[in-house]
Amino acid sequence: MQNFPKWDPHMVQQLPLESEGSGKRSEPESPSVGAGRKRPLAFNTTLDECSDKRLDQGEQMIDLISKRSKDRKKQKEEEMKFGMLHSLMAKLVLDEFVADMYKKLREEFSNNDQPLYGDDKFRRRFRMRKPLFMKIVNQLSETDRFFQQHPDASMRLGASAMQKCTTAIRMLAYDCAADQVDEYLKLGATTARHCITHFVDGVIREFSAEYLRKPTPEDMNRLLREGVERGFPGMLGSIDCMHWEWKNCPAGWKGMYQGRSKTATVILEAVASWDLWIWHALFGTPGSCNDINVLQRSPVFDDILNGRAPQFQFTVNGNTYNQGYYLTDEIYPKWETFIDAITTPQTPKQRLFTTKQESIGKDVERAFGVLQARFAIIRRPALAWSVEMLWKIIMACIIMHNMIVKMSAIVILTIGS
């Protein structure tokens, strides 16, 4: 009699299944091969529980990391809020300080009733009289947005036009560093550089048409009348060149801008009259050129060549001439429009002429000296990095120089009358 094994309900889990798509039954796996055996149900249950527990721990870890990141973000937001609150509180204190400083500045110079510093001290510090300075401030405030007060994000007004113009004048007159005005005007170095840039641009834009113009017929008649009184009828002024040392000249350009002095310079050609008014200014020629090279690039005779020069006549020693002339030194060519001194005067008449010509021909040299004395930034080596900025600075200084000359003439006429 054949014995059959007892029924085991777990035997179904151990029986091999038929392979799909074939009619043969698969052979049962050998119990000796551990890798191919099916795991018991209890072991599978324990593995599932461990997997669920690991998943729960992973989710908890993710939640913890997310919570910590949210806490850090919240902490940063709180720190930012406290920082903004601290800056706003500091700005309130700064507003009061700036308001007091602005009030002090007005009391020192702009108070019409009883200023702390009088007209003489104002003129010495600002190189011009107070009405002229206020004219520049008011004109720039109307035309340039940079000199207008605007509130920032915290509704705090910026620096006033008087502060910015005072900063620019201080830097031009004393050649001080950009961060040096912080002690008095409380403006940073970057703002100070912006002030001088916008200031020279505004002065050239607003006042060059009047104070850097060519002589009008009325000006011509006045210059001719002054020439006759000084013994040189037909004289329109004296012409010469000045070198401005360029300290921050790029290394690749030094060969072009170095002259006999072995330092990089930029040349200014100017025509000045006896009252130190500068009628013509050409700036930007490299320092390696001489006065003749500058003259070849100069537009001083463009009106004569194009037929636009004013027509007038004057008589010298019985000869009639229809165009004026300039007093020069010996380097200029022997043209009709240039009168230089006699190199080796022999007769008393020649010596007298040479003495007069040398003394009156120094008008342009005096103009250069006064210009450098008023604005120390021209007297000292230039620190700008471009010729364009140097041109703006020197042209703005020449325009303000002519404004001062005109204001001084008005004051003299007023006092005389």
C-alpha positions as CSV (number, residue, x, y, z in Angstrom):
1,M,0.0,0.0,0.0
2,Q,1.4,3.4,-1.0
3,N,1.8,6.0,1.6
4,F,0.9,9.6,0.7
5,P,2.2,12.7,2.7
6,K,-0.1,14.5,5.0
7,W,-1.8,17.7,3.7
8,D,0.2,20.9,4.6
9,P,-1.5,24.2,3.8
10,H,1.9,25.8,3.3
11,M,2.8,23.4,0.7
12,V,1.0,25.5,-1.8
13,Q,3.5,28.2,-1.3
14,Q,6.4,25.8,-2.0
15,L,4.9,24.2,-5.1
16,P,6.4,25.5,-8.3
17,L,4.1,27.2,-10.7
18,E,3.7,26.4,-14.3
19,S,5.7,28.5,-16.7
20,E,3.5,30.7,-18.7
21,G,3.1,29.7,-22.3
22,S,4.3,26.0,-21.9
23,G,2.4,22.8,-21.2
24,K,5.2,21.3,-19.1
25,R,5.4,21.7,-15.4
26,S,8.6,23.1,-14.0
27,E,10.8,20.9,-11.9
28,P,10.7,21.5,-8.2
29,E,13.8,23.3,-6.9
30,S,16.2,21.4,-4.8
31,P,15.9,22.2,-1.1
32,S,19.7,22.3,-0.9
33,V,19.9,25.4,-3.0
34,G,19.2,28.3,-0.6
35,A,19.2,31.1,-3.1
36,G,16.3,29.6,-5.1
37,R,14.1,28.8,-2.1
38,K,11.0,30.8,-1.4
39,R,11.1,32.6,1.9
40,P,8.6,31.8,4.5
41,L,5.6,34.0,5.0
42,A,6.8,35.1,8.5
43,F,10.1,36.3,7.1
44,N,8.3,38.2,4.3
45,T,6.0,39.9,6.9
46,T,9.0,41.0,8.9
47,L,10.7,42.4,5.8
48,D,7.6,44.4,5.0
49,E,7.5,45.8,8.5
50,C,11.1,46.8,8.3
51,S,10.5,48.5,4.9
52,D,7.5,50.4,6.3
53,K,9.5,51.4,9.3
54,R,12.4,52.7,7.1
55,L,9.9,54.6,4.9
56,D,8.4,56.2,8.0
57,Q,11.9,57.1,9.3
58,G,12.7,58.6,5.9
59,E,9.5,60.6,5.8
60,Q,10.2,61.8,9.4
61,M,13.8,62.8,8.4
62,I,12.5,64.7,5.4
63,D,9.9,66.4,7.5
64,L,12.6,67.3,10.0
65,I,14.9,68.7,7.4
66,S,12.0,70.7,5.8
67,K,11.1,72.0,9.2
68,R,14.6,73.1,9.9
69,S,14.9,74.8,6.6
70,K,11.7,76.6,7.3
71,D,13.0,77.6,10.7
72,R,16.2,78.9,9.1
73,K,14.3,80.8,6.5
74,K,12.0,82.3,9.2
75,Q,15.1,83.2,11.2
76,K,16.7,84.9,8.2
77,E,13.5,86.8,7.6
78,E,13.4,88.0,11.2
79,E,17.1,89.0,11.0
80,M,16.4,90.9,7.8
81,K,13.4,92.7,9.4
82,F,15.4,93.6,12.4
83,G,18.2,94.8,10.1
84,M,15.8,97.0,8.1
85,L,14.4,98.3,11.4
86,H,17.9,99.1,12.6
87,S,18.8,100.8,9.4
88,L,15.6,102.8,9.4
89,M,16.3,103.9,12.9
90,A,19.8,104.8,11.9
91,K,18.5,106.7,8.9
92,L,16.2,108.7,11.2
93,V,19.2,109.7,13.2
94,L,21.2,110.4,10.0
95,D,18.3,112.5,8.7
96,E,18.4,114.7,11.7
97,F,22.2,115.0,11.4
98,V,22.0,115.8,7.7
99,A,19.3,118.4,8.3
100,D,21.4,120.0,11.0
101,M,24.4,120.0,8.7
102,Y,22.4,121.5,5.9
103,K,21.1,124.2,8.2
104,K,24.6,124.9,9.4
105,L,25.8,125.2,5.8
106,R,23.1,127.7,5.0
107,E,23.9,129.7,8.1
108,E,27.6,129.7,7.2
109,F,27.3,130.9,3.7
110,S,23.8,131.5,2.4
111,N,22.1,133.3,5.1
112,N,21.3,136.8,3.7
113,D,20.6,138.3,7.1
114,Q,23.8,137.5,9.1
115,P,26.0,134.8,7.6
116,L,28.7,133.3,9.7
117,Y,31.3,133.9,7.0
118,G,31.3,137.2,5.1
119,D,31.7,137.8,1.4
120,D,35.5,138.0,1.6
121,K,35.8,134.5,3.2
122,F,33.2,133.1,0.9
123,R,35.1,134.4,-2.1
124,R,38.4,133.0,-0.8
125,R,36.9,129.5,-0.2
126,F,34.7,129.2,-3.2
127,R,36.8,131.3,-5.6
128,M,33.8,133.4,-6.5
129,R,31.2,135.7,-5.0
130,K,28.1,134.3,-3.4
131,P,25.6,135.6,-6.0
132,L,27.6,133.9,-8.7
133,F,27.7,130.6,-6.8
134,M,24.0,130.7,-6.1
135,K,23.4,131.4,-9.8
136,I,25.2,128.2,-10.7
137,V,23.4,126.2,-8.0
138,N,19.9,127.4,-9.0
139,Q,20.6,126.9,-12.8
140,L,21.8,123.3,-12.3
141,S,18.9,122.6,-9.9
142,E,16.5,123.5,-12.6
143,T,18.0,121.7,-15.5
144,D,19.8,118.6,-14.0
145,R,17.9,116.0,-12.1
146,F,21.0,114.9,-10.2
147,F,21.0,118.2,-8.3
148,Q,17.4,117.9,-7.3
149,Q,16.3,116.3,-4.0
150,H,14.4,113.1,-4.4
151,P,13.2,110.6,-1.8
152,D,14.6,107.1,-1.7
153,A,12.7,103.8,-0.7
154,S,12.7,104.9,2.9
155,M,11.2,108.3,1.9
156,R,14.5,110.0,3.0
157,L,15.5,113.0,0.9
158,G,19.0,112.9,-0.7
159,A,21.7,115.5,-0.6
160,S,20.8,119.0,-1.6
161,A,22.0,120.9,-4.6
162,M,24.1,123.2,-2.3
163,Q,25.9,120.2,-0.8
164,K,26.7,118.7,-4.2
165,C,27.8,122.0,-5.8
166,T,29.9,122.8,-2.7
167,T,31.6,119.4,-3.0
168,A,32.4,120.0,-6.7
169,I,33.8,123.4,-6.0
170,R,35.9,122.1,-3.1
171,M,37.4,119.4,-5.3
172,L,38.1,121.8,-8.2
173,A,39.4,124.7,-6.0
174,Y,41.6,122.6,-3.6
175,D,42.2,119.5,-5.6
176,C,41.2,117.4,-2.6
177,A,40.4,113.7,-2.6
178,A,36.9,112.4,-3.2
179,D,36.6,111.1,0.3
180,Q,38.0,114.2,2.0
181,V,34.7,116.2,1.7
182,D,33.0,113.5,3.9
183,E,34.3,115.2,7.0
184,Y,32.5,118.5,6.2
185,L,29.7,117.7,3.8
186,K,29.0,114.1,4.7
187,L,29.1,112.7,1.2
188,G,30.9,109.5,0.2
189,A,33.7,109.2,-2.3
190,T,31.4,107.7,-5.0
191,T,28.8,110.5,-4.6
192,A,31.6,113.1,-4.6
193,R,32.9,111.8,-7.9
194,H,29.4,111.9,-9.3
195,C,29.0,115.4,-8.1
196,I,32.1,116.7,-9.9
197,T,31.2,114.8,-13.1
198,H,27.6,116.2,-13.2
199,F,28.8,119.7,-12.2
200,V,31.4,120.1,-15.0
201,D,28.9,118.7,-17.5
202,G,26.2,121.1,-16.3
203,V,28.5,124.1,-16.3
204,I,29.6,123.4,-19.9
205,R,26.1,122.7,-21.1
206,E,24.4,125.8,-19.4
207,F,27.1,128.5,-19.6
208,S,29.4,127.7,-22.5
209,A,27.3,129.6,-25.0
210,E,27.8,132.9,-23.1
211,Y,31.1,132.5,-21.3
212,L,33.1,130.6,-23.9
213,R,32.0,132.3,-27.1
214,K,33.9,134.0,-29.9
215,P,34.2,137.8,-29.8
216,T,31.1,139.6,-31.1
217,P,31.4,142.9,-33.0
218,E,30.9,144.7,-29.8
219,D,33.6,142.7,-28.2
220,M,35.9,143.4,-31.2
221,N,35.4,147.1,-30.9
222,R,36.2,147.0,-27.2
223,L,39.3,144.9,-27.7
224,L,40.5,147.3,-30.5
225,R,39.9,150.3,-28.3
226,E,41.9,148.7,-25.5
227,G,44.7,147.9,-27.9
228,V,44.9,151.5,-29.1
229,E,45.1,152.7,-25.5
230,R,47.9,150.3,-24.8
231,G,49.9,151.2,-27.9
232,F,49.0,148.3,-30.1
233,P,46.1,149.2,-32.5
234,G,44.5,146.2,-34.0
235,M,45.6,143.8,-31.3
236,L,43.0,141.1,-30.4
237,G,44.9,139.5,-27.5
238,S,47.8,137.2,-26.9
239,I,48.1,133.5,-27.7
240,D,50.2,130.8,-26.0
241,C,50.1,127.2,-24.8
242,M,50.2,125.6,-21.3
243,H,51.0,122.0,-20.3
244,W,48.9,120.1,-17.8
245,E,50.7,117.1,-16.3
246,W,48.7,113.9,-16.6
247,K,49.7,111.6,-13.7
248,N,47.4,108.7,-14.6
249,C,48.2,108.6,-18.3
250,P,47.9,105.0,-19.6
251,A,51.2,103.3,-20.0
252,G,50.5,102.6,-23.7
253,W,50.0,106.4,-24.4
254,K,53.0,107.8,-22.4
255,G,55.2,107.8,-25.5
256,M,52.7,110.1,-27.3
257,Y,52.1,112.4,-24.3
258,Q,55.7,112.8,-23.1
259,G,57.6,115.8,-24.1
260,R,60.9,117.4,-23.1
261,S,59.9,117.2,-19.4
262,K,59.8,113.3,-19.6
263,T,56.3,113.4,-18.0
264,A,53.0,112.9,-19.7
265,T,51.2,116.2,-20.3
266,V,48.2,117.6,-22.2
267,I,48.4,121.0,-24.0
268,L,46.0,123.9,-23.6
269,E,46.1,126.6,-26.2
270,A,44.3,129.8,-25.2
271,V,43.8,133.4,-26.4
272,A,43.4,136.0,-23.6
273,S,42.9,139.7,-23.4
274,W,44.2,142.3,-20.9
275,D,41.2,141.7,-18.5
276,L,42.1,137.9,-18.4
277,W,39.0,136.9,-20.3
278,I,39.9,133.7,-22.3
279,W,38.3,134.0,-25.7
280,H,39.6,130.7,-27.3
281,A,40.6,127.4,-25.7
282,L,41.8,124.2,-27.4
283,F,42.7,121.3,-25.1
284,G,43.6,117.7,-25.8
285,T,46.8,117.9,-27.9
286,P,49.5,115.4,-26.7
287,G,52.4,116.9,-24.8
288,S,54.9,115.7,-27.4
289,C,53.8,118.4,-29.8
290,N,55.1,121.9,-29.7
291,D,53.2,125.2,-30.2
292,I,53.3,125.0,-34.0
293,N,51.8,121.5,-34.0
294,V,49.0,122.8,-31.8
295,L,48.5,125.8,-34.1
296,Q,48.0,123.5,-37.1
297,R,45.2,121.7,-35.3
298,S,43.7,124.9,-33.8
299,P,40.4,126.4,-35.1
300,V,41.4,129.9,-34.1
301,F,41.7,131.1,-37.7
302,D,38.7,129.1,-39.1
303,D,36.5,132.2,-39.3
304,I,39.2,134.1,-41.3
305,L,39.6,131.2,-43.7
306,N,35.9,130.8,-44.2
307,G,35.2,134.5,-44.5
308,R,33.1,134.8,-41.3
309,A,35.5,137.1,-39.4
310,P,34.2,140.5,-38.5
311,Q,35.4,143.3,-40.8
312,F,37.3,146.3,-39.3
313,Q,40.2,148.5,-40.3
314,F,43.0,150.2,-38.4
315,T,46.0,152.3,-39.4
316,V,49.6,151.8,-38.2
317,N,52.4,154.0,-39.5
318,G,50.3,155.2,-42.4
319,N,49.4,151.7,-43.5
320,T,45.8,150.4,-43.4
321,Y,45.0,146.8,-42.3
322,N,41.7,145.0,-42.3
323,Q,42.3,142.1,-39.9
324,G,43.6,142.0,-36.3
325,Y,46.6,140.2,-34.9
326,Y,47.8,138.4,-31.7
327,L,51.0,138.9,-29.7
328,T,53.1,135.7,-29.5
329,D,56.6,134.5,-28.6
330,E,59.4,133.7,-31.1
331,I,58.3,130.0,-31.8
332,Y,55.2,131.0,-33.8
333,P,55.5,131.4,-37.6
334,K,56.0,134.9,-39.2
335,W,52.4,135.5,-40.2
336,E,50.6,138.7,-40.6
337,T,48.3,137.8,-37.7
338,F,51.2,137.2,-35.3
339,I,53.4,139.9,-33.8
340,D,56.4,138.7,-31.8
341,A,59.2,140.5,-30.1
342,I,62.5,141.5,-31.9
343,T,65.1,138.9,-31.0
344,T,68.1,141.3,-30.9
345,P,66.9,144.9,-30.6
346,Q,69.6,147.4,-31.7
347,T,68.0,150.8,-31.7
348,P,66.1,152.5,-28.8
349,K,62.9,152.2,-30.9
350,Q,63.4,148.5,-31.3
351,R,64.2,148.1,-27.6
352,L,61.1,150.1,-26.6
353,F,58.9,148.0,-28.9
354,T,60.4,144.7,-27.6
355,T,59.8,145.8,-24.0
356,K,56.2,146.8,-24.7
357,Q,55.5,143.6,-26.7
358,E,56.9,141.3,-24.0
359,S,55.0,143.0,-21.2
360,I,51.6,143.2,-23.0
361,G,52.1,139.7,-24.5
362,K,52.1,138.3,-21.0
363,D,48.3,138.6,-20.7
364,V,47.8,135.0,-21.6
365,E,50.5,134.0,-19.1
366,R,48.7,135.9,-16.4
367,A,45.5,134.3,-17.4
368,F,47.1,130.9,-17.0
369,G,48.5,131.8,-13.6
370,V,45.2,133.1,-12.3
371,L,43.4,130.1,-13.7
372,Q,45.8,127.7,-11.8
373,A,45.7,129.8,-8.7
374,R,41.9,129.7,-8.6
375,F,41.5,126.0,-9.4
376,A,44.3,123.9,-7.9
377,I,43.1,120.8,-9.8
378,I,44.7,122.4,-12.9
379,R,47.9,123.3,-11.1
380,R,48.6,119.8,-9.8
381,P,49.0,116.6,-11.8
382,A,45.7,115.3,-13.2
383,L,44.3,112.1,-11.7
384,A,41.6,111.4,-14.2
385,W,41.9,108.4,-16.5
386,S,40.6,109.8,-19.8
387,V,41.3,112.9,-21.8
388,E,37.6,113.5,-22.1
389,M,37.3,114.0,-18.4
390,L,40.3,116.3,-18.4
391,W,38.7,118.3,-21.2
392,K,35.5,118.7,-19.2
393,I,37.3,119.8,-16.1
394,I,39.5,122.4,-17.7
395,M,36.7,123.8,-19.8
396,A,34.4,124.1,-16.8
397,C,37.2,125.9,-14.9
398,I,37.7,128.3,-17.9
399,I,34.0,129.0,-18.0
400,M,33.8,129.8,-14.3
401,H,37.0,131.9,-14.7
402,N,35.3,134.0,-17.3
403,M,32.2,134.2,-15.1
404,I,34.3,135.5,-12.2
405,V,36.0,138.0,-14.5
406,K,32.7,139.4,-15.7
407,M,31.3,139.5,-12.1
408,S,34.5,141.4,-11.0
409,A,34.0,143.9,-13.9
410,I,30.4,144.5,-12.9
411,V,31.4,145.0,-9.2
412,I,34.2,147.5,-10.3
413,L,31.7,149.4,-12.5
414,T,29.2,149.5,-9.7
415,I,31.7,150.8,-7.2
416,G,32.9,153.4,-9.6
417,S,29.5,154.6,-10.3
